[in-house]
Amino acid sequence: MDITHNWQVKQLDVSNAFLHGFLDEYVYMSQPQGFINPDYPPDFKSVSDNSMFVLHSQSGILVLLLYVDDILLTGSSVMMIDALITSLKQEFAMNELGNLGYFLGIEAVRNNDSLVLTQKKYTSELLYKTNMLDCKSCDTPVVKDPRVSLHDGTVLDNISEYRTVVGSLQYLTVTRPDICFAVNYVSQFMHKPTYIHMQLVKRILRYFKGTLGVGITLKKSSLTTLRAYTDSDWAGCPDTRRSTSGYALFLGSNLISWSSKKQPIVSKSSAEAEYKCLSVASAELKWLVDLLYDLHISVTSPPLLLCDNTSALALASNPVFHARKKHIEIQYHIVRELVESGFLELQHISSEDQLDDLFSRVIKRDISRY
């Protein structure tokens, strides 16, 4: 919203948030039942996101995002923003850090019509800690080879090092959708990593060396249209034969949500694997529509869910196919209910136009279009 409407984004920090001390009063983590103060109605907190607080008034709208002691504040009125900051300073030891620049390891660069989010500093520090600053770069985060097994190679002498690096990689997926599949891949070996698995991690680090400043660019765009690309590999894991689901979700022209995750159970067919992926993406779309509703933004048309598997689309839209899906868990049938209610629209897409391969499998082709 701040980019499309050119709103300011202020950054605040609460001082002494972690100091220990003795309290003489009760501290409630949530509002006690039965306590309602008409001067402070409990309708500012977003229903969809517990970290987001929204104020709508005749003067405009304020949106506050809170993470422990770090705050982002934006809104349609500069006067409302300044008034809230003044009010917060009267109640708390508060530091005003100016416009959004560096937040939780994420660097934000504001241009006239865009906001660029990167983690260049965080990535450079990771390369330094892993002695990979002078490594040779590579073009892709994972090689196009048969998937590695849990049992390949000799177990590492220092398992904690592997876990620490992979944990850092997981945080980098916040702004790097291009490594999402690769990080999901290496995360599957956390309990007993081997030297072969460590080579997979080092390839991701080598990929960072050549793409250090890459991130997400958010541009001025429509806030009323949602679409998601979904894809799945079938039985891709050599050990469990489980499939990997992936989705990429766009608000207008901006990529705002993505995921790559191994499915919890084995799928009997590629159609079933894709159908489960549709379900996961549907739930994310539903949540985002609810989040936009808290911001008083209405989606003008049903969110569009794109998939290149016609059998999965048939399973999701045709309730007659009982024999083919009677073994599928009830939780995955949410997509069919959302289609029947008119909330969601399904559409077939050719494999050549499928953007979501990036999140479900190893790809060789140029990823710049993502």
N, C-alpha and C positions, 0 to 999 in steps of 0.2 A: 504493500500500500504506500509506503513512504517514497518508493521510487516513482510509481505511477503518478502520485499526487504531489511529488516533490516535497515531502515532509522532512523536517529535521529529525535526526535520531541522536538523542543525548545518552551519554554513558555516565553512570553513577556508581559509587562504591561506598559501602557501609563500613565505617571504621570500627575496629574492636569487636567484630562479629564473633570471634572465636575465644574471647577472653572468658576464663572461668571465674565464677563468683558465687556468693551466697545470695539467694533471693528470699525476700520476706513475703512475697505474694505468690499466688498461683499463676502459672503460665499455661494457657490453653493453646494447643496446637491446632485446634479447630473450634469453631463457635459452639458453646455448650447448647444442648437441646433445650428448647423453651426460652432461650434468651434472644430477644429481637429488639433492637434499638431502632426506633423509627428514623432517627437522625443518621444512622449508618446502616442502611439496608444491605443485606447480604447478597447483592446481585452484581457486584463488580467482578468477581472471579469468574473466569471462563469455565463453562461446564466441560468443555472438550480438553482443556489444558490447564492443569492446576498451577502452572507457573505463569500464566497470563492473566492480567487483570485489565478490564475494559470499562471505561466510563463514557457513556453517551449522554450528552446534554444539548440544550439549545445552542450553546456556544460552540459545540464541536465534539470531537472524539479524542480520547486519550487511550493509549495502549502501553501497558507496562509489563515487561518481561523480567522475571526475577529468578536468579540462580544463586542460592545461598546468600552471598553478600554483594553480588554483582547485578546491576540493574541496567536495562535498556529502556528508554522512554521515548515514545514518538506520539505524534498526534496532528490533528488538523489545525490547531491554534497554538501559536507561539506563546501567547499570553497564558493559556491554560497550562502549557508545559512549564513555564517559569513559575507560575503560581504553585503548582504541585511540588516543584523542586524546593521552593521556599518553605512550604509546609512540611516537607520531609526533613529538611534541615533543622526545623524547630523541634522535631521529635527525636531525631537520631543524629549521631555523629556521622555526617555524610560528606563525602568528597565528590565534587562535580568535576568530571574528567573531560568535559567538552563534547564535541561531536564524535560519533562512533569512529574508532580507528583500529583498536586492537582489543578484542574481547575473547577471553577464554582460549587464547592461542590462535584465534582466527583474525587475520588481517583484513580490514575492510577499506577499500579505496572507492570513494564516491566521485563519479563523473557527472556531467550534465544530465545524461539520460540513462545511467547504469550504476550498478554497485557490484564491484568485483570482490569476491571472497576467496582468500587463499590462506595457506598455512606454511608459507615459505620459511619463516623463522623456525617454526616447530620442526619442519622437515630437515632443515640444515642442522639443527641441534641433534636430531636423530641420526643423521649420517655421521656426525662427529662422534657421538657416543658409541657407534658401532664400527668406527674406524673405516668408514666407507666414503669419506669425503673425496678421496683421490681415486675412487674406483672408475672403471670403464662403464659408460652408460650403455643401455640397451633400449630397443624400440618398443617392447611390449612387457607388461608386468608378469606374464606367465607364458611359458613356451608351449607351442602346439604339438604336444606329445601325448601318449597314453597317460592317463591319470596315475599318480603315484599312490601306492598302497600304504596303509598304516604300518605294515611290517617290512617295508623296504629300508635297507640300511641298518647301520649300527646306532644304538641309542646314544644320544649326546652325553658327554660328561657333565655339562652344565645346563640342565634343563631349564632353570630359572631364567637364563639369558634369553632363550628362545621365547619363553612366555612373556618376558618384559618387552621384547621387540614387537612381537605380534600384537600385544596390547596397545602399544603406541601406534601401530599400523591401523588398528581398528578405529582409533580416534581420527586418523587422517581421512577416513572415508566420509567424514562430515562434509568436506569440500572436494573430495576426489572420487566421483562415481566411477572413474576409469579403473580404479584399483579394487572396486567393491568385490568382484568375483574372486580375484586373486587372494584377497585378505580372507574371504570366507573359506577359500581352499586351504590355506595354511593354518587357519584356526582349527581345523578338524584334527590336527595332530598334537594338540596342546598337552595331552596327558602323557604321551610318550614319544617326544620328537626325536628324530634321527638326524644324522649328518646330511642325508639326502633331503630331508624336509628343510634343513637350515639353508641349503642351496636355493630352494624355492623362495625363501624369505630374502636371501641376498639378491636374488634377481629383481624382486620388487624394489629393493633399495637402489640397485643399479638403474632401474627405470626412473626412479626419482631424480637421479643425478642429471638426466637429460630433460626432465620436465619439472624443474624446481619451482617455477612460478605459476604452474597450471592450477586453476581453481574453477569456481563457478561464477558466471556473469549473469546478473539479474538485470533485465532491461524493462523500460516502460512497456506495459502490455495490458491486455484485457485481464480483468479479475473475475470474470463471470463465466469462463469456459474451462472445463477440466477434461483431460484425456489421459489415458494410461496405456502404455505398451506392456504386454506380458509375454513371457516366453519361459520355456523349461527344457532342460535336457532330460532325456529319459534314461533312468538307471545309470547315471554317470559315475556314481561312486563305485570303485572296483571292490570295495570291502562289504558294503551294505546293500548295494544296488539301488540305493535311494536316488531320487532325482533332485536337481537344484532348480528352485524357482527364482525368477527375477522379474522385477517390474520397474518402469520408469514413468513417473507421473508429472504431467505438465499443467501449470496454471497459466492460461494464455500461451505465450511462447516460451515461458521459463520452466526449466527443469527444477522442481522443488522437492521431490521425494524419490528415493530409489532404494532398492533392496536386492540382495543376493543371499539366499538361504537354502540350506538343504532341507528337504521335506522330512517330517518326522516318521513317516512310514513308507513302505515300498508301494509304488504304483504299478498296476498290472498292465498298463498300456501307456503309450505316449499321450493319448487323449485324456486319460485320467490324470496324468502328471500336469498337463496344461490346464485341465479343469480346476485342479487344486490351486494352481497359480492364479487363475481368474478369481477364485474366492478370496485369496489373500489381498490381491489388488483392489477388489471390491470393498473390502473392509477399510482399507486405507482411504479410498475415495469417499466412503461414507463419513469417516472421521473428518476429512478435510472440508466436506460440505458443512458439517456441524460447526467446525472451527470458523469458517467464513460467516456462518449465521451469527456467531457471537460478535463478529465485527460488523454486522448489519450489511453483509454482502450477499446477494442472492445470485446463485448460478442460474443463468437464463435458459439453459437447455440441459437435458439429462447428460451426466458425465459419459464420455465415450470410452469404451474398453476395447482395445484392439488386440487381436490374436491371429496367428497365422495357421491355427489348427481348426479345420472346419468341424471335426468330430467333437472337439471340446465345446465349440460354440453351440452345436446341436444339443449336447448334454445340458448346457446352461439355459437354453431357451425352449427346449421341447420336453414337457413333463411326461411324455409317453414312453421315453426310453428307460423304463423302470428296470428291466433285466440287466442293462449295462451298468447301472450305477447303484444297485441295491446294496452292494458291499462297501460303498463309499460312506465315510462317516458323515453324520448329519451336519457337522460344523461347516463342511465344504459346500453345502447347498444354499448358503446365503446368497450366492450370486444369482441363482435362479429366482429366488424370492424378490431380489431387488429389480431384476428384469421384469418380472410379472407385475410389480407394483408401479412400474414406469419410472423408477428412480434412475435406472441405468440402461444404457443402450450398448449393445454389442455390435462389433463390426469386424469382418475379416480383413486381414492385411496380408499382402504377399510377403514371402520370406525375404525377398530382396529389399523391401522397405521396412523390415523389422528392426527397430532401434534397440530392442531389449536383448539382443544376443550378447551385448556387453556384460550383462549381469547374470547370465545363465551358462555360459560356456566360454572356452578359449576361442579367440578370433584372431585371424591373420590380417584382415583388411585394415585400412587406415581408420583410426578412431576419431579423426578430427571432426567428423560430422556429428559426433555425439555431444 
